[in-house]
Amino acid sequence: MSAIDATDGTEIEASSNSGTKHRRDSTILNPRSYLTADLWKQAPVLKGSTKFEPLPDTKNILITGGAGFIACWFVRHLTLTYPDSYNVVSFDKLDYCASLNNTRILDDCPNFTFEQGDITSPADVKRCLRKHKIDTIFHFAAQSHVDLSFGNSYQFTQANVYGTHVLLERAREHGINRFIHISTDEVYGDVPKGAADLSETSILAPTNPYSASKAAAEMMVSAYRSSFKLPLITVRSNNVYGPHQFPEKIIPKFIMLLQRKRKLLVHGDGSPTRRYVYAGDIVNALDTILHKGTIGQIYNIATQDEISNMEICSKLLTLFGFPHDSPEDLQKWVQYTEDRPFNDQRYATDGAKLAALGWTPKMDFDEGLQLTVDWYRRFGESWWGDIGRVLTSFPVVEGTEIWTKEEHEALPSDEELGLEDNRTMWTKRALNNLQASGGTI
């Protein structure tokens, strides 16, 4: 029985010392294996535009998940905007969606350091806090893809709830001046069309395992604020988009599908809407909150750019020059798939509190989308390694290993493998499924 070919024609297997159970026919994304200077040196150095008077009680800033999407923008911004004021430590375990390409351009900056570590490891966190004399924490690190949370939801609780707990406890023991916890507008749950935008005092009503884990993390944050007077600020943002986002999320995934001239995979009927904020704008918001925010407060980062999934399809098809005005043309480029087990129709938050600090979004959505498309068309195919399986409908992720949904369902159980078997071989059902779907990714 032959293995499935990866998108580059090679068979991909985990190395024996990778720490991942050895299985055939999956993609292993190793953030260290595709780091090349000719890639990251060619990329534009993207950051925010704000600059404030440095805080006298802030010198050494820890940013968790610093090799990921939003955090890498903020890492670059603080490092390059405040070179003589702040030392920035990027702390990341380098999972499947991280990339050292995101911050490698900073390696020669004297105020930048990368530390590989896991927020769920109390020892890793304690070591980093002490080594760098951290006084401020920005906590971005999280499992954040809603689709994945319906499958292996345990990892969301582990990373988002327990990981946050570890950071809070270590921050309490260490003594820090400021801890900014990055949450999401999804903790509010679904907002009916026509209902008023939700303020920071609105009830939390999460509806999926991801948002539930983020709400649970917020409860731990609130408890440490009350019990230990930890100097905490919580931030809840709309959906963020822009260059450097791993292509599992809708905008970069759709861009990369169109780049490969493949159909867009739309959940359900494509009617749910989300409000979007450009990565550069959220960096400005976080910089504003760092320098002007009040300890103990919660801030919504909110825009009015509410876009449906089908509108995103239409805008991207237009940018790529693919006709889609007629139902026949649209059918050539859009494939409707099963919906999530539950899909909130919309989120809507009120950003008045943050606006009072002087922040407003500057990037028009259409302009931001064009900039994002341009970046992915240039760098998307090589930034993270082989993303072929990521671009399928409902891929499955375990650690740094990725399967299509059909491949993962066909994997035999540990009992079927036998304890002595160190490899996963394909079952007859797997072969039948793959043959039925064309046999390739």
Rosetta blueprint (number, residue, H / E / L):
1 M L
2 S L
3 A L
4 I L
5 D L
6 A L
7 T L
8 D L
9 G L
10 T L
11 E L
12 I L
13 E L
14 A L
15 S L
16 S L
17 N L
18 S L
19 G L
20 T L
21 K L
22 H L
23 R E
24 R L
25 D L
26 S L
27 T E
28 I E
29 L L
30 N L
31 P L
32 R L
33 S L
34 Y L
35 L L
36 T L
37 A H
38 D H
39 L H
40 W H
41 K L
42 Q L
43 A L
44 P L
45 V L
46 L L
47 K L
48 G L
49 S L
50 T L
51 K L
52 F L
53 E L
54 P L
55 L L
56 P L
57 D L
58 T L
59 K L
60 N E
61 I E
62 L E
63 I E
64 T E
65 G L
66 G L
67 A L
68 G L
69 F H
70 I H
71 A H
72 C H
73 W H
74 F H
75 V H
76 R H
77 H H
78 L H
79 T H
80 L H
81 T H
82 Y L
83 P L
84 D L
85 S L
86 Y L
87 N E
88 V E
89 V E
90 S E
91 F E
92 D E
93 K L
94 L L
95 D L
96 Y L
97 C L
98 A L
99 S L
100 L H
101 N H
102 N H
103 T L
104 R H
105 I H
106 L H
107 D L
108 D L
109 C L
110 P L
111 N L
112 F E
113 T E
114 F E
115 E E
116 Q E
117 G L
118 D L
119 I L
120 T L
121 S L
122 P H
123 A H
124 D H
125 V H
126 K H
127 R H
128 C H
129 L H
130 R H
131 K H
132 H L
133 K L
134 I L
135 D L
136 T E
137 I E
138 F E
139 H E
140 F L
141 A L
142 A L
143 Q L
144 S L
145 H L
146 V H
147 D H
148 L H
149 S H
150 F L
151 G L
152 N L
153 S L
154 Y H
155 Q H
156 F H
157 T H
158 Q H
159 A H
160 N H
161 V H
162 Y H
163 G H
164 T H
165 H H
166 V H
167 L H
168 L H
169 E H
170 R H
171 A H
172 R H
173 E H
174 H H
175 G L
176 I L
177 N L
178 R E
179 F E
180 I E
181 H E
182 I E
183 S E
184 T E
185 D H
186 E H
187 V H
188 Y H
189 G L
190 D L
191 V L
192 P L
193 K L
194 G L
195 A L
196 A L
197 D L
198 L E
199 S L
200 E L
201 T L
202 S L
203 I L
204 L L
205 A L
206 P L
207 T L
208 N L
209 P H
210 Y H
211 S H
212 A H
213 S H
214 K H
215 A H
216 A H
217 A H
218 E H
219 M H
220 M H
221 V H
222 S H
223 A H
224 Y H
225 R H
226 S H
227 S H
228 F H
229 K L
230 L L
231 P L
232 L E
233 I E
234 T E
235 V E
236 R E
237 S E
238 N L
239 N E
240 V E
241 Y E
242 G L
243 P L
244 H L
245 Q L
246 F L
247 P L
248 E L
249 K L
250 I H
251 I H
252 P H
253 K H
254 F H
255 I H
256 M H
257 L H
258 L H
259 Q H
260 R L
261 K L
262 R L
263 K L
264 L E
265 L E
266 V E
267 H E
268 G L
269 D L
270 G L
271 S L
272 P L
273 T E
274 R E
275 R E
276 Y E
277 V E
278 Y E
279 A H
280 G H
281 D H
282 I H
283 V H
284 N H
285 A H
286 L H
287 D H
288 T H
289 I H
290 L H
291 H H
292 K H
293 G L
294 T L
295 I L
296 G L
297 Q L
298 I E
299 Y E
300 N E
301 I E
302 A L
303 T L
304 Q L
305 D L
306 E E
307 I E
308 S E
309 N H
310 M H
311 E H
312 I H
313 C H
314 S H
315 K H
316 L H
317 L H
318 T H
319 L H
320 F H
321 G L
322 F L
323 P L
324 H L
325 D L
326 S L
327 P H
328 E H
329 D H
330 L H
331 Q H
332 K H
333 W H
334 V E
335 Q E
336 Y E
337 T E
338 E L
339 D L
340 R L
341 P L
342 F L
343 N L
344 D L
345 Q L
346 R L
347 Y L
348 A L
349 T E
350 D L
351 G L
352 A H
353 K H
354 L H
355 A H
356 A L
357 L L
358 G L
359 W L
360 T L
361 P L
362 K L
363 M L
364 D L
365 F H
366 D H
367 E H
368 G H
369 L H
370 Q H
371 L H
372 T H
373 V H
374 D H
375 W H
376 Y H
377 R H
378 R H
379 F H
380 G L
381 E L
382 S L
383 W L
384 W L
385 G L
386 D L
387 I L
388 G L
389 R H
390 V H
391 L H
392 T L
393 S L
394 F L
395 P L
396 V E
397 V E
398 E E
399 G L
400 T L
401 E E
402 I E
403 W E
404 T L
405 K H
406 E H
407 E H
408 H H
409 E H
410 A H
411 L L
412 P L
413 S L
414 D H
415 E H
416 E H
417 L H
418 G L
419 L L
420 E L
421 D L
422 N L
423 R L
424 T E
425 M L
426 W L
427 T L
428 K H
429 R H
430 A H
431 L H
432 N H
433 N H
434 L H
435 Q H
436 A H
437 S L
438 G L
439 G L
440 T L
441 I L
